[in-house]
Amino acid sequence: MAEATPETIYLKDYTPFGFQVDEVHLTFHLSPRATRVVSRIEFTPKPDAVDRSFFLHGEQLKLIAAKIDGQPVSPDVTGQGLTCDVPSTPFVWESEVEISPVTNTALEGLYMSNGMYCTQCEAEGFRKITFYPDRPDVMSTFTVRVEGDEKVMLSNGNPTGSGDGWAEWHDPWPKPAYLFALVAGDLINHPDRFTTKSGKDVELNIWVRPGDEDKCSFGMEALIKSMKWDEDVYGLEYDLDIFNIVAVDDFNMGAMENKGLNIFNSSCVLASPETSTDANFERIEAIIAHEYFHNWTGNRITCRDWFQLCLKEGLTVYRDSQFTSDMRSASVKRISDVIDLRGRQFAEDNGPLAHQVRPESFQEINNFYTATIYEKGAEVIGMLKRLVGDDAYAKAVALYFERHDGQACTIEDWLQVFEDATGRDLGQFSKWYSQAGTPRIKVTDDYADGTYTLTLEQSTPPTPGQPDKDPRVIPVAVGLLGQNGDEVRGTEVLELTEAKQSFTFEGLPAKPIPSVLREFSAPVILERESTNAERAFLLAHDSDSFNRWEAGNTLAKESRVAMVLDGAAPDADYLDALTKLVRDDSLDPAFRALVLSPPSQSDLAQTLFERGHTPNPQAIYDAAETFAQTLAEALTDSLPRLYADTTVQGAYSPDAESAGKRDLNARILSLLTRLDSGEAAARQYDAADNMTQQNAALACLLKAENGETQSQAFYDQWQGDRLVMDKWFGLQVACAAPEKAASVASELTKHALFDMKNPNRFRAVMGALAMNQAGFHYAGGAGYKLLTDNLIILDALNPQTTARMCSAFQTWKRYDSTRQELIRSQLERMLATANLSRDTNEMITRILNG
């Protein structure tokens, strides 16, 4: 059975901590199994405190000694922390605790990764380091001394001294404990410098293990670009003398924005042409930017409580999306973001795990690091900017930094600066933060005597705990096209504020063709009756890149739905439009690659479900295979020429133009492989001098079940590189036929290089299985059982990763009764596991009961 039912925490119960923390001094005596942490913390009681009880969080700590103002005390200690009688005047708390980093497989607090000490304290990991009020609204300056045998010892802030076996750091900027960081180990730095616009010289370092120093240049370039961009676009300068990044092999997340000492999953910072794909390079650039941007939106201004998590994450995701748009292609970035949003967040919004952008309760905060908090939170920022305009947005954000620097804030604080800067009432807009679910907008239109009327009707389906929804403010960007394809009305943002609302356009000589929700101006589902002819027209003529792609994507989806439900052949008109577009060399290769990317099988399953059909994963897979084969045959005469024309010659560069061309080339190669049994892919594999082309060729060959030789060669070449081997593990499962996916994944868990304790390796196999929709849901439930078997084992080691992987089951109620019963039995089996973590217990309970 699970641990005792965890306490539910509610936003409405928030009470400030009764003490101000004036200064924190920490000393670490490092030892793998017996690290001693000595703390000296200065507290001042708050005169207006509602709650004066002195409680310090602490978990898995062995208390050695405790003192108040130098006098020993005997606090009451539980598994969650300690309480103690304290003076009513300022006092100094001292404690010494012992922890065991080497046995900390949960990767929270202070732990060891291949002999290196490192920390992860967000959200509540600091309480596993020492006793402290571990909550984001408690901010203080930190001075840290690290003692040990390690070559390099790092912490937050600026270095203040070092010697044989010790180093000291001081962070002058008050911060909550979740931003604390410490790293110690045998590391090598890749250095550089940056001069801020005010002339401040900043030392930059990326710290890596020996052997990885040749994979840091791109990450450093991305960091410098991020620092410059934040100055140019937001006027924000870096505020310390040094900025450190450390690459860590074992890490639950992508990266962490600790003040002045960012800790990164190695996969999110190490890059070279030989070992990293174009997608890796772009992801690294975005994540480095994201964590750096947190220096202001998250660190200098943090969140008052964890219910406000979207305040720092949604805003920072929006900022890193702006950055990538400026560095690469804005239109391609927007389309990619929407594909990701629909694939992850829409599924969350329309299932048992639906929750508000700002939740009102939780049991385990780690379970709310979700697509809703991050990606939908960013979409809300984007809508706000679209509604108030660029100038007003800049004015309001500047006021936010001026008013709240050094504070722990709320969503209300954020919205208030916009109201003060613009005079606009955002009361209704705030419902985006308080109401879960994805709104639907039904669109109808009418034309008479030169007047075109567009009627929009919004509704949001019930979600767990929220059966009824109020209308929201929804910015709907609309353009109108004439019958010849010319734009007769440019983009105009319509503000939908009522359940049903009509908008008129005068002086039009003929009924126009509407282009609705341009640039995906709001995270909604659009419902509008249309024809394939109209979609093909928009695909050919729309000036808005997103809606042009959307027209093609909808055509593809409708064609596949008809194939699944009626056994229809691929739509001839769509095939014709697609083949013409693929051959159009005047179009951006990255855009052509996106148009060639079919709707995901999960997206098709959700579409069928919403239309009242029970999706059959195998039928969806078969339709996708049939369509791809038909497209390849339709392009038979063009594929060799297209493949040759899109093959990038010369030295590898990760720039956006080259990456877009290689992406299109890979999609052409996948079609060509269906016709030549992998001959071109085999030649590309042999000739490849970069991972993008090598990985793409191997994927094509494995998909064609003709890549055994290349797979072994890939393994032999890269078995010593842990990040490349993650690719190898993932490809085996992702490219496996549905009937083989579970058995392939099962065999890989027995492989000598499979390490369940490493989140990257676990996700490479089990994440790929969950993403292989037809394989995971293959009849009989072998995929369900395999994932559950491994999650049960992992939960005892790493509850965070386990809980997040449980989301693979969140769509279980959309499938047939047999599959539902198979999944239910596995979820109930997991729930009955002895000592199940509270992280996993909450996730499974929500999935079962939602």
N, C-alpha and C positions, 0 to 999 in steps of 0.2 A: 504494500500500500504506500501511498505518497506520504510526504512529510505532513505535519499538522497543517490544516487549512490556513494559508497565509492571510494576514490582515489586509483588508481592502482600505486603501488610502483615498481620501476624497479631497478634491480641490476646495470645496466649501469649508473644510476644516483647517485650512492653513492658519498657522499661528507663528509669528516671528520668534526666533530664538531669543531667550531672555538675557543674553550676554553679548557684548561686543568683544571680538577677538582682536586684540591690539597688535600682537606680534607672535610669530611662531618660529621656534628654533628647534631643528631636528638634527640628530646625529645618528648616522647609520654605521654600525660595526658589522660589515658584511661577512656572512658565512652561509654556505649553501643550505644547511639544515638548521642553523641556529643564528640567524641574523638578529642582532640586538638593536632596537630602535629607542633612542632616548629623546623624549620631547620636553620642551619647556615652552609653555603657552601662557601668555598674559591675557587675563579676562577682566572685563569691567562690566558689572551688572548694569542693565539698562533701567533707568529710573521709571520709564513708562511701560515696562514689560508686563504683559498679561500673564505669562507663564514664567515663573522664576525657578522652576525645577532644573537642576543641573544634570543633564543626561548627555553622555558622550557615546557615540556609536563605536562599536568594536566587535569584530567577528574573527574567530579562529586566532585569537591572540592569547599568549601566555603572559599574564601580568606578573612582573618581577617585583616592582615597587611603585608606589605612588606617594606624592607629597603635595601639600598646599603650603605655600610660603615657607618651604624648607622643612616642614614638619610632616612626618609620615602619617598617612591616613589609610583606612581600610574601606574602600568603596564596595558597594553591592554590585557584583558582576554577574551578568547573565550571558547567554549566547548571542545577544544582540547589542550589548554595551554595558555601561556602568552608570550608577547614580551615586551621588555623594553630597554631604552637607558642605556648603561653601559659605564664605563670608559675604556680607552685604556690601562690602567695599571692594575695590580692585584687588586682585590676587594673582599669584603665579601658580599654575598647575604644572607638576612635573610627573612624568611616568617613564618607566622602562618596561618594554615588552619584548618577547621573543617570537619570531616567526620563522617558517621554513619555506624559503622560496623554491627550492628544488622539488618539493612535493606539491606545489601549487599548480595543478593541471588545469584549473579553471581559468587561468590566465587573467585573473583580476587581482589588483593589489600589486605586491612585489613578487615576481616569479622569475624563473630562469628559462632561457631559450638557448639551447646548445651551448651552455656554459656562460652565457651573458646574462647579467642581471638587468631586468627592465620592469617597467610599471605600466599598468592600465587602471586608471582610477575613475573614469566615467563609466557608469553613472555613480556607483556606490562602492568603488574598490578601495578608496582610501581607508575605510574602516577596517580593512584587512591588513593595514600597515601599522596603525597606532590608534589609540582612543582619541576621538575628535568629533565635534559637531559636524558630521559629514552631510552637509546640505548646501545647495548652491547659493543661498542668500547669506551665508556666513563667509565674509571675505576678509583676508588679512595678508600682510606681507610675510614672506617666508625667508629664513636663513637656514641653509642646509650644509652640513659637514658630512662627507662620505669618507669612510676609512676602510681600506682593504688592500688586497694584492693586485688589483686589476690595473691594467695599463692606462685606461681612460675612465674617468669618473665624472659624470655630467649630472646637472640638475637645472632647475628653472633659473631664468634671470641672467645676471652677469657674474663671471668668475671673480672672486675676491681674494683667492690665495690657493696655493697648492704646494705639495712637497712630496717626499718619499712616503707613499702609502696613504695620502689624504688629499682631498680637494674641498674647497668651500665655495658656495654660490649664494648670491643674494638676489631676490626678485623684489624690486622696489614697488611694483604695482600690485595692489591688493587683489587677491584672487581666491576663489573657492577651492576646496580641497580636491575637487574632481580634476582640476588643471595641474595638480602636482605631478612631477615626473622625475625619475631617476634612472640612469643607465650606467652600467659599469661593465667593462669587458675589454678584450683584446680587439681594439678597433683601429681603423685607418681612416683619416679624414680626406675628403676631396674639398679643398678650400676655394673660396673666391671672396669678393668684397662688393659692397653696394653703397653708393653715396646717395642719401636721401635728397629730396629737393631743397631742404633747408641746410644741406651741407654736412649732415651727420654721416660719419664713416662707420659702416656696419660690417663686422666679420661674419662670413657665411661658411658653414661646413655641412657636408653630408658624410656621416659616419657609417662605415660598413665593415664587414668582416674582411680579413685579408683574402684576396682573390676576387673580390667584387668591386675593386676600385676603378676598374675600366667600364663600369656600368652607371656612372654618376653624372656624366657631362650633361645629358639631356635633362635630368632632374634639376640640376643647378641652373640651366638656362630657363627652365620653366619657373623656378623660384624668382629669378631676377625679373623675368617678364611680369610675374604676378605683383611684385613689389612696385614696379614702375606703373603698371596698369592701375593699381589701387590709388596711387598718387594722382594719376592723370584723370581718372573717372570719378573717384569719390573724395579726392583730396586727403587721403589718409596715409600718414607716414608711419614707418616702423619706429618703435620706441625703446629699444634696448641696444646695447653695444654689440650684441652677438645673436645670431640665429642659427640653431643647430637642428638638423634632421638626422634621425637614426633609423637604419633599416633593420627590422627584426623579423626573424623567420616565423615565429609562432605568435600570431596575433589574431584576436577574434574579429576585428573590424578591418577597414581599409587603412585608416590612419587616425591619429589623435592630435588635437591642436594645443597640447600643453604649452603654456606661456614660454616662448623662447626655446623650447625643446620639443619639437614635433617628433612623435614616434610613429613610424610607418611600417605597415606590413611590407615585407621586401618586394612583393609583387607590385606594389603601388609606387615604387621609387626607382628600382633597378631596371635599366634598359640598355640594350645594345641591338644593332641591326641583326646580329646573328641569333639572338635569343628572344627577341621581343617582336610581336606583330604590330602593325599599324594601330590596331585597336588598343594594344598595350600602351603605346606611346601617347595616344590621345587621352586615355584614361589617367595615365601618370600625370600628364600636364594639368588635367582638370582637378585631380585630387590634391596635388601640391598647391594649386591655386586655392582650392576650397579651404585647406587647413591654414594656409597663410592668411586668407581673408578673415578667418575666425579671430585673428589677433584683435580686431575691433568688434566684429559682430559675433560675440561669444565670450571673448576674454575681457576686453576693456569694458564692454557692456555684456553682462551675462543674464541668465534667467533666474527669476526669484525662486522658483520651485520647478520640479520636473514636469509639471503640467504645461509649463511655458516652453517646452523643448523646441517647438516649431519656431519660437521667436529667434533663436540663434541658428537653427538648422535650415528652416525654410528660407530665411533671408540670405544665408550664406550659399545655399544651393542656387538661389536665383542669381547671386553675384558671380558664382563660378560659371553658370550658364552664359551670362553676359560676356564673361572673359573668353570662354571658348568660342562664342559667336564672333568676337572681334579677332581672335587669333586664327580662326578657320573660316568655315562657311556658315553664315547665320541661318540660311534656309535649311541646310542639311542638318545643322545642330537642332533646329526647332523640330524638324520631322523626327529625328532620332529621339529627342526627349519625349515626344508624344507617343512613339512606339513603345518606349520604356514605361511611360505612365500608364498606358492602356494595358500593357502586359502584366504589370505588377500592382499598381495602385487601384485601377478599376476593379481588378479581381478582388482586392482587399475590400474595397467599398461595397462590393456586391455579394459579399459572403459573410460567414460567421465572425470574421475578425474585423468587421467594419468598426471604425471609431472616428471621433471628431479629430480635426487638425489639432485642437487643444482638448485632450480627453478630460473627463470630469472625475475619473477614478481609475485606479490600477492596483494590482497586487504586486507585480514585479516590473519595475520601470524598464529593465532591459528588454522587455517584450514590446516596448513602444518606440523602438528605433526602427520605424517602419517607413514604407513608401508614402503613407499618408502624411506623416510628420515631415518628411524630407521633400519629396517630389510635389505632393499636393500643396504643402506649405509654400513651396516656391511658386507654384501656379497662382496662389492667392496674392503673393507679392506682385507678380506680373499683372494680375487683374487690377490691383490697386494703382499701379503705375499707369496702366492703360486708361483708367478712369480719370485720374487727376492730371495726366500729361507729364511729359518729361521734365519740364522746368519746375513744376510744383513738386514732383517726386524728389528732385535734387534738393529743393529748399527744405522739404519735410525731413529728409534723411539727415541733412546737415544739422537741423534743429535737434534731431534725435541724439546725435553724437554730442552736441553742445550741452544738452539738458541732462543726459543720463550717463555721461562718462563716469566710470568707476562704480556704477550701480548694478544691482540685480533687479531686473525689470519684468513687466508683464505685457501681455498682448494689449491691454488697455493703455499702457504707456506708449506703445508703438502707434496705435491708432490715434491717440490724443495728439501727437505731434502733427499728424496729417490733418486732423480737424483744425488745429491751431494755425497751421501753415496755409490751409486752403479755404477755411471757413465752411467746409463741407461736413454734413452730418453723416457719420459712418455707422450709425446704429444698426441699420439693416445689413450693411456690408459685413458687420461682425458675425453674422450668422454663418459665414463661411468657416469660422473657427469653432462654432458651437454645434453645428449640424453635420452629422455623418452622411455618407451616401453621395452618389454621383447624380446630379440633376439631369433630367431628360428635357430636351426642348423640342416640342413638336412644331414644325414649320408648315404653314399653308400660305398660299398667295392668291392674288386676284388682280385682274387688269381690266380697266374700263375707261374709255374716253381720255387716254393719256395719263391716267393715274394708276400707279402700281401700288398695291397694298400687300405688305408682308405682315402676317400674324404669327406671333410667337407665344407658345403656351408652355409654361414650365411646371414640372412636377418631380418629386424625388421619392423613390420607393422607400418603404419602411426599412429600418436597420435595427439590429439588436438594441433594445432599450429606447428606441425613438420611432414609434409607429407613425407619428404625424410630423410633417415638415412645413415650415413657413416659406413663402417666396423669398428668394435671395436677389441681391443686385447682381445681374449677369451682363458683362459687356459682350455684345455680339457684334463682331466686325463684319460688315457686309459691303460687297461691291456688286455692280450690275453690269452684265455683258449684253451687247447687242447680238442679233442673229448672225452677223458677220464675224463675231469674235472680238470686236472692239469694245473697250470699256466705256459704257455710257454714263456711269456714275462711279467715281473713285471710292476707295474704302472709307466707310463711315461707321463709327462705333455707336451702335444702338444700345441704350441702357434699359434692359428688361428688369423691371422692379415689381411687376404684378404677376399674378398667376397667369393672366392672359392679356396680351397687349398688341395693338396694331400700329404699324408705322407706314406712312404714305410717301411716295415719291412722285412728284408732279412733272408734267411736260415731257413725257416719254412717247415717241411716235409709235412704238410697238412694244408688245410684252417682252421684257428682258429675261435673261436667264440669270438667276441669283447665284452669287458666290457667297455662301453663308459660313460664318465662323472662321474668317480668314486668320491666318497665323495661329489657328487654334486659340482664339482669344479668351476662352474660358474652358475649364476642365469639365465638360459636359458631354452627354451623348445626344447627338443630333438625330432627330427622327423626321424625315421628309420623304414623301413619295416622289420618286424620280424614275427616269428610264435609263437604260444603258446607253441610249443615243445621247442623252443629255450629259451623262457622266463622261462619255468619250469626247464630247464637245469641250467640256471643262478641262479634261486631260490635255487636249490639244491647244486650248486658247487661254485658259485662266492666267492672269498676270501674277497671281499669288501662288508662290511655289508650294506652300503647304496644301492649299486646296487643289492644286493641280495633282500633287501626289495623292491626296485624299480621294480624288475622283478615280484614279487608277487603282488605289487600294480597295475602294468600294466595289469597283468592277470585278476585281479579282475575288473578293469575298463572295459577291453574289453568284459568280460563276461556280465557285467551289461549293457553296451551299446547295445550288441546284444539282450539282454532281452527286453530293452526298444523299440528298433527299429523293431525287428523281432518277438517278443514274444517267443524267444528261451528259452530253459531250461538253468539253470546254467551250465556252461562249466564243463563237467565231468572230464577232465584232471586236471583242476585247483582245483576242489573240492578234487580230490585224492591227489594232491600235498599239499594242505592246511591241510587236515586231517592228513597226515603223519607228517607235520611240527609241528602241534599242539601237537601231541603225542610224539614228540622227546624231552625227558626230558634233553638231553645233551645241548640243546640250552638255551641261556639266556632268562629267563621268560619275561623280558621287551621287548626283540626283538620279541618273539612269540606274545606278546600282540599287538605290533605294526602291525605285519603281519595280525593279526585277525581284525585290525581296517579297515573297508571298506573305499574306497574313499568317500569323503563327497558328499552329494547330490548336493551341489553347484559346486564342481569340475566336477561332471558328466554333469551338465547342461552346463558348459563352454566347456567341451570336445565336446558335441553334437553340440553346437553353432558353434565352430570352424570348425567342419566337415560339416557345411552347413545345419544342422537340427535345427528346432525350438524345444527347450527342453520343455517337459511337466512335471511340477513338481510332479503331482500326479503319472504319469507313472514311474518316477524315484523313487519315494517313494515306489510304489508297487513292483518294481523290487528289491529294497533293502530288503524289507520285505520277498519277496519270496526266495531270496538267503539266507538270515539268517535262515529262516525256513528249507530250504533244507540242509544247513550245519549242523544245529542242529540235523536233522534226520539222517544225515550221520554219526554223532558222537554219536548216541544214546547210544551205548554200552560203550563208553569211557567217556562221560561227568561226571557221578558220581565219577569215579576214578580220573579224572583230577581235578574236583572241590575239592575233598578231599586232593589231593596231593599239590594243590596250596594254600590251606588255611593256613595262617601264624598263628602259635601257639605262645603262650607266650605274654609277655608284648609288647606293641606297640613301634616300633622304626621307625622313618622316613628315615632311611638309604636307599640308592639306591637299594640294593639287596632285602630288604623286600618290598619296594614300587613296584619294578618290579613284584614281585611275587603276590602282592595284585592286581596289574593292570590286570595281566593275569587271576587271580581268578575272577575278576569282569566280564571279557569278557566271561569266561566260564559260570558264573552264568546267564548272559543274554541269552545265548543259552539254558541253562538248563531250564530257566523259560518258554521258548517256548514249552517245553515238559511236564512240571509238574504243569503248571498253577500257578506257584509262590510258591510252597510248600517250596522249599529250600531257596528261597529269604525271605520268612516269618520267617523261622527258623533263618536265619542269622540276620535279623533285630532284632529279640527278644534277640539274644545272643551277638550282637555287643557291644564291649566296646570301640570302636573308631569310629570317624566320617567317615573314609574311607569306612569301611564295612557297616555302617548304611546307608550312603548316596547311596552306590552302590545298596544295597538291596531295598531301597525305589524307586530308579530309575527304577529297573526291575519291581517292582510291579505296579508302575504308568503306565509304558509302556504297561503292560499286562492288564491295567484297572482293577486291582485287589488289589489296595493299599489304599483304602479309610480309613480303620482302622489304618494302619500304618501312613498315612499322618496326621491324626488327632492326633495320639500319638506323632509324631514328633513335630507338632505344640505346643501341650500342654507342651512338655518337654523343648522346646527351644524358646518359644515366647519372653523370656526376653533377648535373645542374638541376637543383631542386625545383626551380620555377619552370624550366622547360619540361621537366618530367610531369609537372601538374598538367601541362597541355597534353602530353602523351596519355596520361590516365584518363583525362576528360574526353579526348577524341574517341577512345576505344568504345566508351559507353554512348556518347552522343551520336555516333555514326552507326551504331549497331542496329540491325533490323529489329522490329518490335518483338518478335518471338525470341530473340537472343539477348535483348538488353539486360534483363535481370541476371541471367547466367554469366554474361560477360562481367557485369559489375561484381557479382559474387566472387568470381575467380580473382578479380583485381584486389579485393579486400584480403586475399591470401598472399598477395605478391610481397616479396621481401622489402620493397620500397614503399609499401603502403603503411602509413603511420596515422593511426586514428587520433593521436594526440595533436597532430598538426592540422589546424582548421583548413588550411589551403588544400591539403591532400584529401581530407575527408570530403570537402565540398567538391573537389574535382571529380570524385567518383559518385557520391550520393547525390550531389547537386545535378550532375549530368543525367543521372537516372531519372530524377524528378522532372527534368526538362524534356526528356525523351518521352513525350506524352503517350504515344501509342505503346511504347515499351513499358513505361511505368504502369499504365492501365491495361496491360495485356491480360486477356482472359485467364482466369485462374488465380490472380492476385499474388504471383511470385514477387513482383516488384514491391507491393505493399509490405509483404512479410520481410523481405530483405532490408528495406529501409527501417522498419520497426525494430528488427533484431539489432541493427547497428546503432540506432538511436538509444535504445535501452542501455547498451554498453557505454556509449559516449556520455550519457547523462550523468553517470557517476564520476566522469572525468571533467566534463566541460558543459555545464548546464546552458550557458548562453548560446553556444553553437547548436546544441540539441534543440532548444526551444525555437530558434529561427528556422531550422530545417523542418520542423513540424508543419510549417505553412504549406508544405507540399500537399498536405491533405485538405487544405481549406476549401477546395471546390468540390468536395466529395458528394454533396447533395444534388449536383446537377447530373449525375450519371444514373444508370439503370439500377434497379433494386439489388441485383446480384453484386455489382461492384460496391454499392453502398454498404451492403452487409459485410463484405470482405474488409472494407476500410474500417467500418465501425468496430469489428472484432479486433483489429489491430490497435486501434486507438484505445479501446477498453483494456486490452492486454497491457499496453504501456501504462495506462492509468493505474493499473493494479500492481505495478512494479514496486518492490520494497524500496523505501527511501527515495522515491522520485523527487527531483528538485522542484522547488516552488515555481521556477521559471517554466519548466516543461508542464507541470501540473496545470498552471493557469492557461497555457496555450491549448492544451488538449481539451480542457473543460470548455473553453470558449468555442473551439471548433465543433465539439459534439453538441453543445447546447445552443449554438447560434442559429 
